[in-house]
Amino acid sequence: MTHGPARLRAVVHHAPPRRVLRPRSAVALTVRSPLARHGEGLLAGSRAALVLFGAWCRVAAVSPHSVVHLPIEGLDLVLARADAGLRPSAWKGLRAGLSTGRPATLRSPAPRPSPGDDAALSITEHAATLFLLGPPRALFQLGDAVTGATADVPHLRDVRRRGEALLLGLADLDMDVLVRDDRYRRR
């Protein structure tokens, strides 16, 4: 199963020289074992939440003046291109100064094959926020890898037995993706 472009309901906050994009409703993801501190971690969520996460990664990849802020369980997550000029140390002040924003509907690019070598993401934790910053290709690769990992979820035995399954090890991030499906979780 492939996923095409997604329609994302967002709130757009203008904070010159960039804009901050947030989902209108919460993305049900959890980050466990913060990556920046331990070098490994876990991104957990439902299949739909992981597909949304992949779409937000692709939006960050195509928006040189945008910062994607995903308030999630555990800590906040910020996705941005390295050329967006966002310093993690400036995030707390930027976040505090955001206006109420305006609602918008965005279209994320469709997943696409990434030719060439893997690009590296910079992972930093500051002010209770995990920053994933990198070149556009790295953000596309992250979004496409997470979205692609969800394609086999309906056929996985572990999801039906325990309601969750480890799907993917993202080598450059040392991150596993955990898909939860509460419909199948035994009580």
TIRO-2110 file (N, C-alpha, C; in Angstrom, 1 decimal):
// TIRO-2110
0.8, -1.2, 0.0, N, 1, A
0.0, 0.0, 0.0, CA, 1, A
0.9, 1.2, 0.0, C, 1, A
0.6, 2.2, -0.9, N, 2, A
1.4, 3.4, -0.9, CA, 2, A
0.4, 4.5, -0.5, C, 2, A
1.0, 5.5, 0.1, N, 3, A
0.3, 6.7, 0.6, CA, 3, A
0.6, 7.9, -0.4, C, 3, A
-0.4, 8.5, -0.8, N, 4, A
-0.2, 9.7, -1.7, CA, 4, A
-0.1, 11.0, -0.8, C, 4, A
-0.3, 12.1, -1.4, N, 5, A
-0.2, 13.3, -0.7, CA, 5, A
-1.3, 13.4, 0.4, C, 5, A
-1.0, 13.9, 1.5, N, 6, A
-1.9, 14.0, 2.6, CA, 6, A
-2.4, 15.4, 2.8, C, 6, A
-3.7, 15.5, 3.2, N, 7, A
-4.2, 16.8, 3.5, CA, 7, A
-4.0, 17.0, 5.0, C, 7, A
-3.3, 18.0, 5.4, N, 8, A
-3.0, 18.2, 6.8, CA, 8, A
-3.7, 19.5, 7.3, C, 8, A
-4.5, 19.3, 8.4, N, 9, A
-5.2, 20.5, 9.0, CA, 9, A
-4.2, 21.1, 10.0, C, 9, A
-3.8, 22.4, 9.7, N, 10, A
-2.7, 23.0, 10.5, CA, 10, A
-3.2, 24.3, 11.0, C, 10, A
-2.4, 24.8, 12.0, N, 11, A
-2.4, 26.2, 12.4, CA, 11, A
-1.1, 26.8, 12.0, C, 11, A
-1.2, 28.0, 11.4, N, 12, A
0.0, 28.6, 10.9, CA, 12, A
0.3, 29.9, 11.8, C, 12, A
1.5, 29.9, 12.4, N, 13, A
1.9, 31.0, 13.2, CA, 13, A
3.0, 31.7, 12.5, C, 13, A
2.9, 33.0, 12.4, N, 14, A
4.0, 33.8, 11.7, CA, 14, A
4.9, 34.3, 12.8, C, 14, A
6.2, 34.0, 12.6, N, 15, A
7.3, 34.5, 13.5, CA, 15, A
8.5, 34.8, 12.6, C, 15, A
8.4, 36.0, 12.0, N, 16, A
9.4, 36.4, 11.0, CA, 16, A
10.8, 36.1, 11.6, C, 16, A
11.7, 35.6, 10.8, N, 17, A
11.7, 35.4, 9.3, CA, 17, A
11.1, 34.0, 8.9, C, 17, A
10.5, 33.3, 9.8, N, 18, A
9.9, 32.0, 9.5, CA, 18, A
8.5, 31.9, 9.9, C, 18, A
7.9, 30.8, 9.6, N, 19, A
6.6, 30.5, 10.1, CA, 19, A
6.6, 29.1, 10.8, C, 19, A
5.7, 29.0, 11.8, N, 20, A
5.7, 27.7, 12.6, CA, 20, A
4.3, 27.1, 12.2, C, 20, A
4.4, 25.8, 11.8, N, 21, A
3.2, 25.0, 11.5, CA, 21, A
3.0, 24.0, 12.6, C, 21, A
1.7, 24.0, 13.1, N, 22, A
1.3, 23.0, 14.1, CA, 22, A
0.1, 22.3, 13.6, C, 22, A
-0.1, 21.0, 13.9, N, 23, A
-1.3, 20.3, 13.6, CA, 23, A
-2.5, 20.9, 14.4, C, 23, A
-3.7, 21.0, 13.8, N, 24, A
-4.8, 21.5, 14.6, CA, 24, A
-5.2, 20.6, 15.7, C, 24, A
-5.1, 19.3, 15.5, N, 25, A
-5.4, 18.4, 16.6, CA, 25, A
-4.1, 17.6, 16.9, C, 25, A
-4.0, 17.1, 18.0, N, 26, A
-2.8, 16.4, 18.5, CA, 26, A
-2.5, 15.2, 17.7, C, 26, A
-1.2, 15.0, 17.4, N, 27, A
-0.8, 13.7, 16.7, CA, 27, A
-0.4, 12.8, 17.9, C, 27, A
-1.1, 11.6, 17.9, N, 28, A
-1.0, 10.7, 19.0, CA, 28, A
0.3, 9.8, 18.9, C, 28, A
1.4, 10.5, 19.1, N, 29, A
2.7, 9.8, 19.1, CA, 29, A
3.4, 10.0, 20.4, C, 29, A
4.3, 9.1, 20.7, N, 30, A
5.1, 9.1, 22.0, CA, 30, A
6.5, 8.9, 21.6, C, 30, A
7.4, 9.7, 22.2, N, 31, A
8.8, 9.5, 22.0, CA, 31, A
9.3, 9.0, 23.4, C, 31, A
10.0, 7.9, 23.4, N, 32, A
10.5, 7.3, 24.7, CA, 32, A
12.0, 7.3, 24.6, C, 32, A
12.7, 7.4, 25.7, N, 33, A
14.2, 7.4, 25.7, CA, 33, A
14.7, 8.4, 24.8, C, 33, A
14.7, 9.7, 25.2, N, 34, A
15.1, 10.8, 24.3, CA, 34, A
16.4, 10.4, 23.6, C, 34, A
16.4, 10.6, 22.3, N, 35, A
17.5, 10.3, 21.4, CA, 35, A
18.8, 11.1, 21.7, C, 35, A
18.6, 12.4, 22.0, N, 36, A
19.8, 13.2, 22.1, CA, 36, A
20.6, 12.8, 23.3, C, 36, A
19.9, 12.3, 24.4, N, 37, A
20.6, 11.9, 25.6, CA, 37, A
21.3, 10.5, 25.5, C, 37, A
20.5, 9.6, 25.0, N, 38, A
20.9, 8.2, 25.0, CA, 38, A
21.4, 7.6, 23.7, C, 38, A
21.2, 8.3, 22.6, N, 39, A
21.6, 7.8, 21.3, CA, 39, A
20.7, 6.8, 20.7, C, 39, A
19.6, 6.5, 21.4, N, 40, A
18.6, 5.6, 20.9, CA, 40, A
17.3, 6.0, 21.5, C, 40, A
16.2, 5.6, 20.8, N, 41, A
14.9, 6.0, 21.3, CA, 41, A
13.8, 5.2, 20.6, C, 41, A
12.6, 5.5, 20.9, N, 42, A
11.4, 4.8, 20.4, CA, 42, A
10.4, 5.9, 20.0, C, 42, A
9.9, 5.8, 18.8, N, 43, A
8.7, 6.6, 18.3, CA, 43, A
7.6, 5.6, 18.2, C, 43, A
6.5, 5.9, 19.0, N, 44, A
5.4, 5.0, 19.1, CA, 44, A
4.1, 5.7, 18.7, C, 44, A
3.2, 5.0, 18.0, N, 45, A
1.9, 5.6, 17.7, CA, 45, A
1.1, 4.7, 16.9, C, 45, A
-0.1, 5.0, 16.6, N, 46, A
-1.0, 4.3, 15.8, CA, 46, A
-0.5, 4.4, 14.3, C, 46, A
-1.0, 3.5, 13.5, N, 47, A
-0.6, 3.6, 12.1, CA, 47, A
-1.0, 5.0, 11.5, C, 47, A
-2.2, 5.5, 11.8, N, 48, A
-2.6, 6.8, 11.3, CA, 48, A
-1.7, 7.9, 11.8, C, 48, A
-1.3, 7.8, 13.0, N, 49, A
-0.4, 8.9, 13.6, CA, 49, A
1.0, 8.8, 12.9, C, 49, A
1.5, 7.6, 12.6, N, 50, A
2.8, 7.5, 12.0, CA, 50, A
2.7, 8.0, 10.5, C, 50, A
1.6, 7.7, 9.9, N, 51, A
1.5, 8.2, 8.5, CA, 51, A
1.4, 9.7, 8.5, C, 51, A
0.8, 10.3, 9.5, N, 52, A
0.7, 11.8, 9.7, CA, 52, A
2.1, 12.3, 10.0, C, 52, A
2.9, 11.6, 10.8, N, 53, A
4.2, 12.1, 11.1, CA, 53, A
5.1, 12.1, 9.8, C, 53, A
5.0, 11.1, 9.0, N, 54, A
5.7, 11.0, 7.8, CA, 54, A
5.3, 12.2, 6.9, C, 54, A
4.0, 12.5, 6.8, N, 55, A
3.5, 13.7, 6.0, CA, 55, A
4.1, 15.0, 6.5, C, 55, A
4.1, 15.2, 7.9, N, 56, A
4.7, 16.4, 8.4, CA, 56, A
6.2, 16.5, 8.1, C, 56, A
6.9, 15.4, 8.1, N, 57, A
8.3, 15.4, 7.8, CA, 57, A
8.5, 15.9, 6.3, C, 57, A
7.7, 15.4, 5.4, N, 58, A
7.8, 15.8, 4.0, CA, 58, A
7.4, 17.3, 3.9, C, 58, A
6.4, 17.8, 4.7, N, 59, A
6.1, 19.3, 4.6, CA, 59, A
7.3, 20.1, 5.1, C, 59, A
8.0, 19.6, 6.1, N, 60, A
9.2, 20.3, 6.6, CA, 60, A
10.3, 20.3, 5.5, C, 60, A
10.4, 19.2, 4.8, N, 61, A
11.4, 19.1, 3.7, CA, 61, A
11.2, 20.1, 2.6, C, 61, A
10.0, 20.4, 2.3, N, 62, A
9.8, 21.3, 1.1, CA, 62, A
9.6, 22.8, 1.5, C, 62, A
9.6, 23.1, 2.8, N, 63, A
9.3, 24.4, 3.3, CA, 63, A
10.6, 25.0, 3.9, C, 63, A
11.4, 25.8, 3.1, N, 64, A
12.6, 26.3, 3.7, CA, 64, A
12.5, 27.4, 4.8, C, 64, A
11.3, 28.0, 4.8, N, 65, A
11.1, 29.0, 5.8, CA, 65, A
10.1, 28.6, 6.9, C, 65, A
9.8, 27.3, 7.0, N, 66, A
8.9, 26.8, 8.0, CA, 66, A
9.5, 25.9, 9.0, C, 66, A
8.9, 25.9, 10.1, N, 67, A
9.3, 25.0, 11.2, CA, 67, A
8.1, 24.2, 11.6, C, 67, A
8.1, 22.9, 11.6, N, 68, A
7.0, 22.1, 12.0, CA, 68, A
7.1, 21.7, 13.5, C, 68, A
6.1, 22.1, 14.3, N, 69, A
6.1, 21.8, 15.7, CA, 69, A
5.0, 20.8, 16.0, C, 69, A
5.4, 19.6, 16.5, N, 70, A
4.5, 18.6, 16.8, CA, 70, A
4.5, 18.4, 18.4, C, 70, A
3.5, 19.0, 19.1, N, 71, A
3.4, 18.7, 20.5, CA, 71, A
2.9, 17.3, 20.7, C, 71, A
3.7, 16.4, 21.2, N, 72, A
3.4, 15.0, 21.4, CA, 72, A
3.6, 14.6, 22.9, C, 72, A
3.2, 13.4, 23.2, N, 73, A
3.3, 12.9, 24.5, CA, 73, A
4.8, 12.7, 24.8, C, 73, A
5.3, 13.1, 25.9, N, 74, A
6.7, 12.9, 26.3, CA, 74, A
7.5, 14.1, 26.2, C, 74, A
7.6, 14.7, 25.0, N, 75, A
8.3, 15.9, 24.8, CA, 75, A
7.9, 16.4, 23.4, C, 75, A
8.1, 17.7, 23.1, N, 76, A
7.7, 18.3, 21.8, CA, 76, A
8.7, 17.9, 20.8, C, 76, A
8.3, 17.9, 19.6, N, 77, A
9.1, 17.5, 18.4, CA, 77, A
9.1, 18.6, 17.4, C, 77, A
10.3, 19.0, 17.0, N, 78, A
10.4, 20.1, 16.0, CA, 78, A
11.2, 19.5, 14.8, C, 78, A
10.6, 19.7, 13.6, N, 79, A
11.2, 19.3, 12.3, CA, 79, A
11.4, 20.5, 11.5, C, 79, A
12.6, 20.6, 11.0, N, 80, A
12.9, 21.8, 10.1, CA, 80, A
14.1, 21.5, 9.3, C, 80, A
14.2, 22.2, 8.2, N, 81, A
15.4, 22.1, 7.3, CA, 81, A
16.5, 22.8, 8.0, C, 81, A
17.7, 22.4, 7.8, N, 82, A
18.9, 23.0, 8.3, CA, 82, A
19.0, 24.4, 7.9, C, 82, A
18.6, 24.7, 6.6, N, 83, A
18.7, 26.1, 6.1, CA, 83, A
17.6, 27.0, 6.6, C, 83, A
16.7, 26.5, 7.5, N, 84, A
15.6, 27.4, 8.0, CA, 84, A
16.2, 28.4, 9.0, C, 84, A
17.4, 28.1, 9.5, N, 85, A
18.0, 29.1, 10.4, CA, 85, A
17.5, 29.0, 11.9, C, 85, A
17.0, 27.9, 12.2, N, 86, A
16.5, 27.7, 13.6, CA, 86, A
17.6, 27.2, 14.5, C, 86, A
17.8, 28.0, 15.6, N, 87, A
18.7, 27.5, 16.6, CA, 87, A
17.9, 26.9, 17.7, C, 87, A
18.2, 25.7, 18.2, N, 88, A
17.5, 25.1, 19.3, CA, 88, A
17.4, 26.0, 20.5, C, 88, A
18.5, 26.7, 20.8, N, 89, A
18.5, 27.6, 22.0, CA, 89, A
17.5, 28.7, 21.9, C, 89, A
17.1, 29.1, 20.7, N, 90, A
16.2, 30.2, 20.5, CA, 90, A
14.7, 29.7, 20.5, C, 90, A
14.5, 28.4, 20.5, N, 91, A
13.1, 27.9, 20.4, CA, 91, A
12.2, 28.3, 21.5, C, 91, A
12.7, 28.3, 22.7, N, 92, A
11.8, 28.6, 23.9, CA, 92, A
11.2, 30.0, 23.7, C, 92, A
12.1, 30.9, 23.4, N, 93, A
11.6, 32.3, 23.2, CA, 93, A
10.6, 32.4, 22.0, C, 93, A
11.0, 31.7, 20.9, N, 94, A
10.1, 31.7, 19.7, CA, 94, A
8.8, 31.1, 20.0, C, 94, A
8.8, 30.0, 20.7, N, 95, A
7.5, 29.3, 21.1, CA, 95, A
6.6, 30.2, 22.0, C, 95, A
7.2, 30.9, 22.9, N, 96, A
6.5, 31.7, 23.8, CA, 96, A
5.9, 32.9, 23.1, C, 96, A
6.5, 33.4, 22.1, N, 97, A
6.0, 34.6, 21.4, CA, 97, A
5.1, 34.3, 20.2, C, 97, A
4.6, 33.1, 20.0, N, 98, A
3.8, 32.8, 18.9, CA, 98, A
2.4, 33.4, 19.1, C, 98, A
1.8, 33.9, 18.0, N, 99, A
0.4, 34.4, 18.1, CA, 99, A
-0.5, 33.2, 18.1, C, 99, A
-1.8, 33.5, 18.0, N, 100, A
-2.8, 32.4, 18.0, CA, 100, A
-2.8, 31.7, 16.7, C, 100, A
-2.3, 32.3, 15.7, N, 101, A
-2.2, 31.6, 14.4, CA, 101, A
-3.5, 31.6, 13.6, C, 101, A
-3.5, 31.1, 12.4, N, 102, A
-4.7, 31.0, 11.6, CA, 102, A
-4.8, 29.6, 11.0, C, 102, A
-6.0, 29.1, 10.9, N, 103, A
-6.1, 27.7, 10.4, CA, 103, A
-5.8, 27.6, 8.9, C, 103, A
-5.3, 26.5, 8.5, N, 104, A
-5.0, 26.3, 7.1, CA, 104, A
-5.0, 24.8, 6.8, C, 104, A
-5.2, 24.5, 5.5, N, 105, A
-5.1, 23.1, 5.1, CA, 105, A
-3.9, 23.0, 4.2, C, 105, A
-3.0, 22.1, 4.5, N, 106, A
-1.8, 22.0, 3.7, CA, 106, A
-1.8, 20.6, 3.0, C, 106, A
-1.1, 20.5, 1.9, N, 107, A
-0.9, 19.2, 1.2, CA, 107, A
0.5, 18.8, 1.3, C, 107, A
0.8, 17.7, 1.8, N, 108, A
2.1, 17.2, 1.9, CA, 108, A
2.5, 16.5, 0.6, C, 108, A
3.8, 16.6, 0.2, N, 109, A
4.2, 15.8, -1.0, CA, 109, A
4.0, 14.3, -0.8, C, 109, A
3.8, 13.6, -1.9, N, 110, A
3.7, 12.2, -1.8, CA, 110, A
5.0, 11.6, -1.5, C, 110, A
5.1, 10.4, -0.9, N, 111, A
6.4, 9.7, -0.7, CA, 111, A
7.0, 9.5, -2.1, C, 111, A
8.3, 9.5, -2.1, N, 112, A
9.0, 9.3, -3.4, CA, 112, A
10.3, 8.5, -3.1, C, 112, A
10.8, 7.8, -4.1, N, 113, A
12.1, 7.1, -3.8, CA, 113, A
13.2, 8.1, -3.7, C, 113, A
14.1, 7.8, -2.8, N, 114, A
15.2, 8.8, -2.7, CA, 114, A
16.5, 8.2, -3.3, C, 114, A
16.9, 8.8, -4.4, N, 115, A
18.1, 8.3, -5.0, CA, 115, A
19.4, 8.7, -4.2, C, 115, A
20.4, 8.0, -4.3, N, 116, A
21.7, 8.4, -3.7, CA, 116, A
21.8, 8.0, -2.3, C, 116, A
22.9, 8.5, -1.6, N, 117, A
23.2, 8.2, -0.3, CA, 117, A
22.2, 8.8, 0.7, C, 117, A
22.2, 8.2, 1.9, N, 118, A
21.3, 8.7, 3.0, CA, 118, A
21.9, 10.0, 3.5, C, 118, A
21.1, 10.9, 3.7, N, 119, A
21.5, 12.2, 4.3, CA, 119, A
21.3, 12.2, 5.8, C, 119, A
22.1, 12.9, 6.5, N, 120, A
22.1, 12.8, 8.0, CA, 120, A
21.2, 13.9, 8.6, C, 120, A
20.5, 13.5, 9.7, N, 121, A
19.8, 14.5, 10.4, CA, 121, A
20.6, 14.8, 11.7, C, 121, A
20.4, 16.1, 12.1, N, 122, A
21.0, 16.5, 13.4, CA, 122, A
19.9, 16.3, 14.5, C, 122, A
20.2, 15.7, 15.6, N, 123, A
19.3, 15.4, 16.6, CA, 123, A
19.8, 16.2, 17.9, C, 123, A
18.9, 17.1, 18.4, N, 124, A
19.3, 17.9, 19.5, CA, 124, A
18.1, 17.9, 20.4, C, 124, A
18.3, 17.9, 21.7, N, 125, A
17.3, 18.1, 22.7, CA, 125, A
17.6, 19.4, 23.5, C, 125, A
16.6, 20.3, 23.5, N, 126, A
16.8, 21.5, 24.3, CA, 126, A
15.4, 22.0, 24.7, C, 126, A
15.2, 22.5, 25.9, N, 127, A
14.0, 23.1, 26.4, CA, 127, A
12.8, 22.2, 26.2, C, 127, A
13.0, 20.9, 26.7, N, 128, A
12.0, 19.9, 26.6, CA, 128, A
11.4, 19.7, 25.2, C, 128, A
12.3, 19.8, 24.2, N, 129, A
11.9, 19.7, 22.8, CA, 129, A
13.0, 18.9, 22.1, C, 129, A
12.6, 18.0, 21.2, N, 130, A
13.5, 17.2, 20.4, CA, 130, A
13.5, 17.8, 19.0, C, 130, A
14.7, 18.2, 18.6, N, 131, A
14.8, 18.8, 17.3, CA, 131, A
15.4, 17.8, 16.3, C, 131, A
14.8, 17.7, 15.1, N, 132, A
15.3, 16.9, 14.0, CA, 132, A
15.5, 17.9, 12.9, C, 132, A
16.7, 18.3, 12.7, N, 133, A
17.1, 19.3, 11.7, CA, 133, A
18.0, 18.6, 10.6, C, 133, A
17.8, 19.0, 9.4, N, 134, A
18.6, 18.4, 8.4, CA, 134, A
18.3, 18.9, 7.0, C, 134, A
19.0, 18.4, 6.0, N, 135, A
18.7, 18.8, 4.6, CA, 135, A
17.4, 18.2, 4.2, C, 135, A
16.8, 18.8, 3.1, N, 136, A
15.5, 18.3, 2.7, CA, 136, A
15.5, 16.8, 2.4, C, 136, A
16.6, 16.2, 1.8, N, 137, A
16.6, 14.8, 1.5, CA, 137, A
16.5, 14.0, 2.7, C, 137, A
17.1, 14.4, 3.8, N, 138, A
17.1, 13.6, 5.1, CA, 138, A
15.6, 13.6, 5.7, C, 138, A
15.0, 14.8, 5.6, N, 139, A
13.6, 14.8, 6.1, CA, 139, A
12.6, 14.0, 5.2, C, 139, A
12.9, 14.0, 3.9, N, 140, A
12.1, 13.2, 3.0, CA, 140, A
12.3, 11.7, 3.3, C, 140, A
13.6, 11.3, 3.5, N, 141, A
13.9, 9.9, 3.8, CA, 141, A
13.2, 9.5, 5.1, C, 141, A
13.3, 10.3, 6.2, N, 142, A
12.7, 10.0, 7.4, CA, 142, A
11.2, 9.8, 7.3, C, 142, A
10.5, 10.8, 6.6, N, 143, A
9.1, 10.7, 6.4, CA, 143, A
8.7, 9.5, 5.6, C, 143, A
9.4, 9.2, 4.5, N, 144, A
9.1, 8.1, 3.7, CA, 144, A
9.3, 6.7, 4.4, C, 144, A
10.4, 6.7, 5.2, N, 145, A
10.7, 5.4, 5.9, CA, 145, A
9.6, 5.1, 6.9, C, 145, A
9.2, 6.1, 7.6, N, 146, A
8.1, 5.8, 8.6, CA, 146, A
6.8, 5.5, 8.0, C, 146, A
6.5, 6.3, 6.9, N, 147, A
5.2, 6.0, 6.2, CA, 147, A
5.3, 4.6, 5.5, C, 147, A
6.4, 4.3, 4.9, N, 148, A
6.5, 3.0, 4.3, CA, 148, A
6.4, 1.8, 5.3, C, 148, A
6.9, 2.0, 6.5, N, 149, A
6.9, 1.0, 7.5, CA, 149, A
5.5, 0.6, 7.9, C, 149, A
4.6, 1.5, 7.7, N, 150, A
3.2, 1.3, 8.2, CA, 150, A
2.4, 0.5, 7.1, C, 150, A
2.9, 0.3, 5.9, N, 151, A
2.2, -0.4, 4.9, CA, 151, A
1.8, -1.8, 5.2, C, 151, A
2.7, -2.5, 6.0, N, 152, A
2.5, -4.0, 6.3, CA, 152, A
1.7, -4.2, 7.6, C, 152, A
1.4, -3.1, 8.3, N, 153, A
0.8, -3.3, 9.6, CA, 153, A
-0.5, -4.2, 9.6, C, 153, A
-1.4, -4.1, 8.7, N, 154, A
-2.6, -5.0, 8.7, CA, 154, A
-2.2, -6.4, 8.6, C, 154, A
-1.1, -6.8, 8.1, N, 155, A
-0.7, -8.2, 7.9, CA, 155, A
0.2, -8.7, 9.0, C, 155, A
0.6, -7.9, 10.0, N, 156, A
1.5, -8.3, 11.0, CA, 156, A
0.8, -9.1, 12.1, C, 156, A
1.3, -10.3, 12.4, N, 157, A
0.8, -11.1, 13.5, CA, 157, A
0.9, -10.5, 14.9, C, 157, A
2.0, -9.8, 15.1, N, 158, A
2.2, -9.2, 16.4, CA, 158, A
1.2, -8.1, 16.7, C, 158, A
0.8, -7.4, 15.7, N, 159, A
-0.2, -6.4, 15.9, CA, 159, A
-1.5, -7.0, 16.4, C, 159, A
-1.9, -8.1, 15.7, N, 160, A
-3.1, -8.8, 16.1, CA, 160, A
-3.0, -9.4, 17.4, C, 160, A
-1.9, -10.0, 17.8, N, 161, A
-1.7, -10.7, 19.1, CA, 161, A
-1.6, -9.7, 20.3, C, 161, A
-0.7, -8.7, 20.2, N, 162, A
-0.4, -7.9, 21.3, CA, 162, A
-0.8, -6.4, 21.1, C, 162, A
-1.3, -6.1, 19.9, N, 163, A
-1.7, -4.7, 19.7, CA, 163, A
-0.5, -3.8, 19.3, C, 163, A
0.7, -4.3, 19.2, N, 164, A
1.8, -3.5, 18.8, CA, 164, A
2.9, -4.3, 18.2, C, 164, A
3.7, -3.7, 17.4, N, 165, A
4.8, -4.4, 16.7, CA, 165, A
5.9, -3.4, 16.4, C, 165, A
7.1, -3.9, 16.6, N, 166, A
8.3, -3.1, 16.2, CA, 166, A
8.4, -3.3, 14.7, C, 166, A
8.5, -2.2, 14.0, N, 167, A
8.6, -2.3, 12.5, CA, 167, A
9.9, -2.0, 11.9, C, 167, A
10.6, -1.0, 12.4, N, 168, A
11.6, -0.4, 11.6, CA, 168, A
12.8, 0.1, 12.5, C, 168, A
14.0, -0.2, 12.1, N, 169, A
15.1, 0.5, 12.8, CA, 169, A
15.7, 1.5, 11.8, C, 169, A
15.6, 2.8, 12.1, N, 170, A
16.1, 3.8, 11.3, CA, 170, A
17.6, 4.0, 11.7, C, 170, A
18.5, 3.5, 10.8, N, 171, A
19.9, 3.4, 11.2, CA, 171, A
20.5, 4.7, 11.5, C, 171, A
20.2, 5.7, 10.7, N, 172, A
20.9, 7.0, 11.0, CA, 172, A
20.3, 7.7, 12.3, C, 172, A
19.2, 7.3, 12.7, N, 173, A
18.6, 7.8, 14.0, CA, 173, A
18.7, 6.9, 15.1, C, 173, A
19.0, 5.6, 14.9, N, 174, A
19.0, 4.6, 15.9, CA, 174, A
17.6, 4.6, 16.6, C, 174, A
16.5, 4.7, 15.8, N, 175, A
15.2, 4.8, 16.3, CA, 175, A
14.3, 3.7, 15.8, C, 175, A
13.5, 3.1, 16.6, N, 176, A
12.6, 2.1, 16.2, CA, 176, A
11.2, 2.7, 16.1, C, 176, A
10.4, 2.2, 15.3, N, 177, A
9.0, 2.7, 15.1, CA, 177, A
8.1, 1.6, 15.7, C, 177, A
7.3, 2.0, 16.6, N, 178, A
6.4, 1.0, 17.3, CA, 178, A
5.0, 1.4, 16.9, C, 178, A
4.2, 0.5, 16.3, N, 179, A
2.9, 0.8, 15.9, CA, 179, A
2.0, 0.1, 16.9, C, 179, A
1.1, 0.9, 17.4, N, 180, A
0.1, 0.4, 18.4, CA, 180, A
-1.3, 0.4, 17.7, C, 180, A
-2.0, -0.7, 17.9, N, 181, A
-3.3, -0.8, 17.4, CA, 181, A
-4.2, -1.3, 18.6, C, 181, A
-4.8, -0.4, 19.3, N, 182, A
-5.6, -0.8, 20.5, CA, 182, A
-6.8, -1.7, 20.2, C, 182, A
-7.2, -1.8, 19.0, N, 183, A
-8.3, -2.7, 18.7, CA, 183, A
-7.9, -4.2, 19.0, C, 183, A
-6.7, -4.5, 18.8, N, 184, A
-6.2, -5.9, 19.0, CA, 184, A
-5.6, -6.2, 20.3, C, 184, A
-5.4, -5.2, 21.1, N, 185, A
-4.7, -5.4, 22.4, CA, 185, A
-5.5, -6.2, 23.3, C, 185, A
-4.9, -7.3, 23.9, N, 186, A
-5.7, -8.1, 24.8, CA, 186, A
-5.8, -7.4, 26.1, C, 186, A
-6.9, -7.6, 26.7, N, 187, A
-7.2, -6.9, 28.0, CA, 187, A
-6.9, -7.8, 29.2, C, 187, A
END
